Amino acid sequence: AEACRLPKRGKKIAPPFDVDPFRAHRTFLSRMIRSRRANLPRPRVFTTNYDLVIESALDELGFPYIDGFSGTVDRRLNLAFYGLDFHRVDTTTQSVVARAEGAVYLHKVHGSLNWRSSVDRDRLTGLESLEVRQSSSSDDDHDLVLIYPTSAKESDTLAYPYSDLLRLLGDAVQQEDTAVVISGYGFADAHINRLVLRSLAT
């Protein structure tokens, strides 16, 4: 987990990224989002990276993004939030003016450095369920929600929340008139390769 925390403090980075480490990510995301026609569906970014570089770049750009979490203080993974969108509302009439510009959906299909698992017990039924929460603390690495690069990686994808996130990836690449841009992915994940190849076949 520590190796995936970016950018590294005290590590030498080549210019111009030594003074602006998120420059390349901001440029890519800005061009992808701003050049998109308003009548097209929102862009969806799927990543297997654990780091928070994409979130940091989007924050620096001021672009809103839907990452599947609900709440502000106690942020919990709620995949139904991927069905939400941003719209501008007229302050005087409270009517929807238009879909807000610059928003994106972000899917972290292998988990994230700020995802933590916890077991919650329902007060009424007493049933336990797995919850995924966002946490800024790096002290509790033992309950990170990540698919580790091990031989068990593919079987790990069958568990919650990864199976649901991969289903969203499969649905996204199967849509008609969809462009898939792949950057920095080495095609080492058979479970993702199958989804991409299946979409190419159709």
C-alpha positions as CSV (number, residue, x, y, z in Angstrom):
1,A,0.0,0.0,0.0
2,E,2.8,2.4,0.9
3,A,4.4,1.8,-2.5
4,C,1.2,2.9,-4.2
5,R,0.9,6.3,-2.5
6,L,1.6,8.8,-5.1
7,P,3.3,11.2,-5.7
8,K,6.3,10.1,-3.7
9,R,7.7,12.6,-1.2
10,G,11.5,13.1,-1.6
11,K,11.7,11.1,-4.8
12,K,13.2,12.8,-7.9
13,I,10.7,13.4,-10.6
14,A,11.5,14.5,-14.2
15,P,10.4,18.1,-15.1
16,P,7.8,19.4,-15.5
17,F,6.2,16.9,-13.2
18,D,8.6,17.7,-10.3
19,V,6.6,20.9,-9.7
20,D,3.3,19.6,-11.0
21,P,2.9,15.8,-10.5
22,F,-0.7,15.6,-11.8
23,R,-0.1,17.6,-14.9
24,A,-0.4,14.6,-17.4
25,H,-3.5,13.3,-15.7
26,R,-5.2,16.7,-15.6
27,T,-4.4,17.3,-19.3
28,F,-5.8,13.9,-20.3
29,L,-8.9,14.1,-18.2
30,S,-9.6,17.7,-19.2
31,R,-9.3,17.0,-22.9
32,M,-11.5,13.9,-22.6
33,I,-14.2,15.6,-20.6
34,R,-14.3,19.1,-22.2
35,S,-14.2,17.9,-25.8
36,R,-17.3,15.6,-25.3
37,R,-20.5,16.7,-26.9
38,A,-23.3,17.5,-24.4
39,N,-25.7,14.9,-25.9
40,L,-23.4,12.0,-25.3
41,P,-23.4,9.9,-22.1
42,R,-21.0,10.9,-19.4
43,P,-17.4,9.5,-19.8
44,R,-16.6,6.6,-17.5
45,V,-13.1,6.1,-16.2
46,F,-12.2,2.5,-15.1
47,T,-8.9,2.0,-13.4
48,T,-7.1,-0.9,-11.7
49,N,-4.8,1.5,-9.9
50,Y,-5.1,1.8,-6.2
51,D,-3.6,5.3,-5.9
52,L,-5.6,8.5,-5.7
53,V,-4.0,10.3,-8.6
54,I,-7.2,10.4,-10.8
55,E,-9.2,11.8,-7.8
56,S,-6.5,14.4,-7.1
57,A,-6.4,15.5,-10.8
58,L,-10.2,15.8,-11.0
59,D,-10.2,17.8,-7.7
60,E,-7.5,20.1,-9.1
61,L,-9.6,20.6,-12.2
62,G,-12.8,21.2,-10.2
63,F,-14.7,18.5,-12.1
64,P,-17.4,16.7,-10.2
65,Y,-17.2,12.9,-10.3
66,I,-19.4,10.1,-9.1
67,D,-17.3,7.3,-7.5
68,G,-20.0,5.1,-6.2
69,F,-19.9,6.5,-2.6
70,S,-22.7,8.2,-0.7
71,G,-22.3,10.6,2.2
72,T,-19.8,13.3,3.0
73,V,-18.4,12.6,6.4
74,D,-19.2,8.8,6.5
75,R,-18.7,7.8,2.9
76,R,-20.0,4.4,2.1
77,L,-19.9,2.5,-1.2
78,N,-23.3,2.5,-2.7
79,L,-23.2,1.3,-6.3
80,A,-26.7,2.7,-6.9
81,F,-25.0,6.1,-7.0
82,Y,-23.6,5.2,-10.4
83,G,-27.2,5.8,-11.6
84,L,-27.1,9.5,-10.5
85,D,-26.0,12.5,-12.5
86,F,-25.3,16.2,-12.0
87,H,-27.7,18.9,-13.3
88,R,-27.8,22.7,-13.1
89,V,-30.8,24.1,-11.4
90,D,-32.2,27.6,-11.7
91,T,-32.0,29.2,-8.3
92,T,-35.2,31.2,-8.6
93,T,-37.6,28.6,-10.2
94,Q,-35.8,25.5,-8.9
95,S,-36.3,23.9,-12.4
96,V,-33.6,21.9,-14.1
97,V,-31.7,24.1,-16.6
98,A,-29.4,21.5,-18.1
99,R,-27.0,18.7,-17.4
100,A,-23.9,20.1,-15.6
101,E,-20.8,20.0,-17.7
102,G,-17.5,18.4,-16.8
103,A,-18.7,15.5,-14.7
104,V,-17.3,11.9,-15.0
105,Y,-17.9,8.5,-13.5
106,L,-14.9,6.9,-11.8
107,H,-14.8,3.2,-11.2
108,K,-11.9,1.6,-9.3
109,V,-12.3,-2.0,-10.2
110,H,-9.5,-3.3,-8.0
111,G,-10.2,-1.1,-4.9
112,S,-8.4,1.9,-3.6
113,L,-5.9,3.0,-1.0
114,N,-8.7,4.9,0.8
115,W,-11.2,2.1,0.9
116,R,-11.6,0.2,4.2
117,S,-13.8,-2.8,5.0
118,S,-16.0,-3.0,8.1
119,V,-18.7,-5.3,9.2
120,D,-22.0,-3.7,10.1
121,R,-24.8,-5.3,12.1
122,D,-28.4,-4.3,11.3
123,R,-30.1,-2.9,14.4
124,L,-33.4,-4.6,13.6
125,T,-32.4,-7.9,12.1
126,G,-29.0,-8.5,13.7
127,L,-27.7,-9.6,10.3
128,E,-24.1,-8.7,9.5
129,S,-23.0,-7.2,6.2
130,L,-19.8,-6.1,4.7
131,E,-19.5,-2.3,4.2
132,V,-16.9,-0.5,2.2
133,R,-16.0,3.0,3.5
134,Q,-13.6,5.7,2.5
135,S,-11.0,6.7,5.0
136,S,-8.2,9.2,4.8
137,S,-6.2,7.4,7.5
138,S,-3.3,5.3,6.5
139,D,-2.9,3.8,9.9
140,D,-5.4,0.9,9.4
141,D,-3.9,-0.8,6.4
142,H,-5.0,-4.3,7.6
143,D,-8.5,-3.8,6.3
144,L,-7.7,-2.2,2.9
145,V,-10.2,-3.1,0.2
146,L,-7.8,-4.1,-2.6
147,I,-7.3,-6.9,-5.1
148,Y,-3.7,-7.7,-4.5
149,P,-1.4,-8.8,-7.4
150,T,-1.3,-12.5,-6.4
151,S,-2.2,-15.8,-8.1
152,A,-5.6,-15.5,-6.3
153,K,-6.4,-12.2,-8.1
154,E,-9.0,-13.7,-10.5
155,S,-10.9,-15.5,-7.7
156,D,-10.9,-12.3,-5.6
157,T,-12.8,-10.6,-8.3
158,L,-15.8,-12.8,-7.6
159,A,-16.3,-11.1,-4.2
160,Y,-18.1,-7.9,-3.3
161,P,-17.5,-5.1,-4.4
162,Y,-15.2,-6.2,-7.3
163,S,-17.8,-8.4,-9.0
164,D,-20.2,-5.5,-9.2
165,L,-17.6,-3.0,-10.4
166,L,-16.5,-5.4,-13.1
167,R,-20.1,-5.9,-14.2
168,L,-20.3,-2.1,-14.6
169,L,-17.2,-2.3,-16.8
170,G,-18.7,-5.1,-18.9
171,D,-21.9,-3.1,-19.3
172,A,-20.0,0.1,-20.3
173,V,-17.9,-1.6,-23.0
174,Q,-20.9,-3.3,-24.5
175,Q,-22.8,-0.1,-25.2
176,E,-23.3,0.8,-28.8
177,D,-21.0,3.6,-30.3
178,T,-18.6,3.3,-27.4
179,A,-15.0,4.3,-27.7
180,V,-12.6,2.5,-25.3
181,V,-9.3,4.3,-24.6
182,I,-6.8,2.1,-22.8
183,S,-3.7,3.7,-21.2
184,G,-1.1,2.1,-19.1
185,Y,-2.8,-1.3,-18.9
186,G,-0.5,-4.3,-19.6
187,F,-3.3,-6.8,-20.3
188,A,-2.2,-9.0,-17.4
189,D,-5.7,-9.4,-15.9
190,A,-7.6,-12.2,-17.6
191,H,-10.9,-11.1,-16.0
192,I,-10.7,-7.7,-17.6
193,N,-9.3,-9.0,-20.9
194,R,-12.4,-11.2,-21.3
195,L,-14.7,-8.2,-20.9
196,V,-12.8,-6.1,-23.5
197,L,-12.5,-9.0,-26.0
198,R,-16.2,-9.8,-25.6
199,S,-17.1,-6.2,-26.4
200,L,-14.8,-6.3,-29.5
201,A,-16.5,-9.5,-30.7
202,T,-20.0,-7.8,-30.6
